[in-house]
Amino acid sequence: MSWIVLVLSGVLEAVWATALGRSDGLTRPVPTATFLVALGLSMGGLGYAMRTLPVGTSYAVWVGIGAVLTVVVAMLTGTEAFSVVKALLLTGLVGCIIGLKLVH
């Protein structure tokens, strides 16, 4: 159960990071509210997962999932340019995240 919560918390990290970027310095109400709710749920889930999973592994997986999804969303929406090198590096990050799960 902790792994499922951790993965969902990583997804929510991408949600809050994207919402923060769209909030114009926390001045737009909907992105700001989305940021605050997703941030709270993401941190809460990370804290829950850390009760049974090692801190280092939990944090690395959480950050990795959030970072990869944030970049993918930015590339899909045109906020960030796509490149083959970025795609390969993101694939490497995903492989490392899966590896952390497998060696746990």
Summary of the structure (lengths in Angstrom):
residues: 104
radius of gyration: 14.3
end to end distance: 14.1
largest distance: 43.1
contacts: 304
relative contact order: 0.16
helix: 82%
strand: 0%
